Amino acid sequence: MSLSKTRRINQVANFADVGWWENATIGSKGPSAYVPLLCKQLKIDNDQWGRACAEHALPPRWEEMDYEAFLAERRQRMADVIRVAYRKLGGEADSAPLAPPWFLPGAEQVWIQIVKVERNLRGLVRDVYKAKFAAHAAKRIEAKIPEADRSALTRALRSLPAGADPLSVIDYLYLAQLPVLLFASDVWEGVKPRLNIAVNAKQRLETAIQQIVSVRNEIAHVREVSTERLQKANVACNDVLAMLLS
């Protein structure tokens, strides 16, 4: 597609940080022609290129897309990058973790599974603490959160509207923070009946969660994850979901 109008060319979604030398090398070539040359010149392999594109909100195979379709897709991905950043700053009540602008093979599907696990384990925490501690459930949850995480949680909870359900605190917790709540000595007996396993239940659940946590954090922070680790995390997600009684 040939473009001549400066206004259409100088769209924010069409800007990228390219050095003067690389830009001079590109010249007037279209992206389908200069991308392979750029990767070769900078000695970038497919994985590195995929990560660079993800971090710059570039959709897969963007160099082959129609220009207008590319602008629309990149604008959405740029908005996603901004939302991820704001979520890290303050969190969003009553919402699942935001899928990051990540599209390396396998990561997106594993992220969907991780979201399911996180939602289901939050639901388990909510049910067990509410059944055991009733009106004091939210306070018990906050007290069990390690001190290092509690201050950030307190700041996030300030945004709760007056009269909100105190157990909304659970919506601000990440997967890595849930085991300390589930495995607490005064709570575990209430968790066990909710699991579809009888032998080594705690150990199996804890091991599966730990396999998921590191991958969840790396995907959320737009970092590269090996295929092997993605596969292990996906298996662990399926294990956790199978352990939980519906």
N, C-alpha and C positions, 0 to 999 in steps of 0.2 A: 504493500500500500504506500503510495507516494504522498507525502505531506508537504505543503508549502506555507500554510498559515502559521505564523509564529505563535499565535494564541493557542493553537491546538498542540503545537510542539512543546511549548513551555508550560505544560501541566505539571503540578507538583508530583503526581503519580508517575511522571516520566523522568524524574530526576534521580540520579544516583551519584555516589561519590567515586569518580574515576580520576586517577592522576593525570597530569598534563601529558606525560609521555605516552601513557596508554591511550588517552583520548586522541592524540596525534596519530598514533598507529592505526586506530579504528578508522579515522577519516570519515568518508561519507558512506561506508558500508552499512548494510542493514544488520540487525542483531543476529539473524540466522547465519550470516557470514562471519561476523566478527567475534561471536562468542567462542567458537572453537579455537580461533586464533588467540584470543585473550587467555583462555585456559592453558593453551600450549605455551604461550609466552611466560605466564606466571607459574607454570608447572603445578596446576591445580588438578587434582583427580576428581572423580565423580562425587565422592562423599564430601570432599571439601567444597566443591561447587554447590552441592545441594544445601549444605549448611549455610554458605554465604547467601544463597538465594533466600532461604528461609528467614535469616536475620535481617535481610533487606526487603522483606515482604513481597518477594517476587514469586509468582505462581509457577508451578512446574511447567517446563518447556515454554516459558514465556516468550523466548526468542522466536518462536514459530507462530505466536498468536496474532490474530487481527488486532490492530492498534486500539480500536475502541473497546474491544473485549478485554484487552490487556489493562487499559486504564480502569475499567470497572472492577476487574478482579483485584488489581493491586490496591485500589482505594480501600476495598473491604479488608484486605490483609493489613494494610497500614493501620486501619482502625482497630483491628484485632491486637496488633502489637501495642498500641496505646492502651487498650483495655487491660491487657495482661500487666502492663506497668502499673496502672492505677490500682489493679487488684492487689498487687504486691504491697502497695503503700497502705491500703486501708481495708481491703476485703469488701465483699458484697453479701449482704444478708440474703438468706433463702435462695441461693443460687448454686448450681453445681460449678465445679472448677471450670474455668474457661479453656476450651481447646486452643492450644497455642498455634501459631502459624507455622506448623511443622509438617512436612510432607515426605520425609525420607521413607522408603518402603517399610511398611509394617507399623511405624510409630503411631499413626493416627488411629488404627484399629485397636492397638494396645491401650491407647489413651482412653478410648471409649469404655473398655473393660475396667480400667482403673477407676473411672468415674462411677461406674456401677458398684464396684467394691466399696469405694469411699461412702457413697450414699447409703448402702445397705449397712455398713458398720456404724455409721452415724445413727441410723434408725435403731440399731441394736442397743447402742449406748443410751439413746433417749428412752427406749422402752424399759430397759433394766433399771436405770437410775430412777425413773419416775415410779416404777413399781416398788422399789425398795425405800426411797427417801421422800416420796410424795412432794410436798411443797418445798422441801429443802434440796431437791435434786440438783438444781442449777448451782447452788452454793457448794455442794459436795464436788461437782465436776470442776469448778474453778479452783477449789482447794487442792485437787489432785494434780493439776497441771503444774509442771516444773516451774520454778521461779523465773527462769530465763525466758520462758514463753508467756508467763502470766501478765507481764507488763504490756506486751503488745496486744494481748487479748483484751485487757482492760481498756486500752485506747480504742480498740475496734468497737467495744460494746457501748461506748459513749454515744455512738451514732444511732443506737436503738431508739425508736420512738417510745414515748410514754405509753405504758400499758401493754407493751409487747410481751409475748410469751418469754419468761425467763430462760426457758430451755433453748431459745434461739442461740444461746452461747455455743451449742453444738455445731451450728452452721458455720462458725468461724474456725473450727478445728480442722487440721489437715490429717491425712492418713497416719503420718508418723506420730501424731499426738494421741491417737486413739488406743493403742495397746496399753498404755499406763492406766487408762480408765477401765478397759475391759478386764485386765488381769489383776486389778487391785484385790487384795485378800478378802475384803468385805463385800465384794461384788461378784467375784468369779463364780460362786455357787449359783447365782442367778443367771449367769451367762451360759453355763454348761447345758441346761435343759433346752436352750435355743439353738444348739448345735446338732448337726446330723452325724456326729461321731462320738464314740464312747471311749476309745483308747487313745491316750496321749493327745487329747483334744487341745490343751493349751499349747503344747510344744508345736504341734502341727500348724495351728493357726498363727502362732507367733512367727514361725519360720516362713510361712507363706507371705505374711505381711511384710517382713523384712526384705524378701526378694522383690517385692513390688515397690517399696518406699524409694529406694535409690533411683530406680528407673523413672518413677513418677516425678521426682524432683528434677532429674536431668531433662526429661521431655518438657516439663513446665518452664524450665529456664533456657529452652531452645539450645540444648546441647546434643552432641552426637551420641547415639547409643548403638552398640553393636547388635547385629542380628541375633546372635546367641543370647544376649541378655534380654532382648525384647521377647524372644521365644520363652525364656524362663519366666519372665514376668507375666506373660500371657497365660502360661500354664498355672502359675501361682494364683492369678485372678480367678481362673476357672475353679481351682481348688477351693478358694475362699467362698465363692458363690455357691458351690456344691455343699459346703459345710453348714451354711446358714439355712435353718428351717424357714420356709415361707410362712 
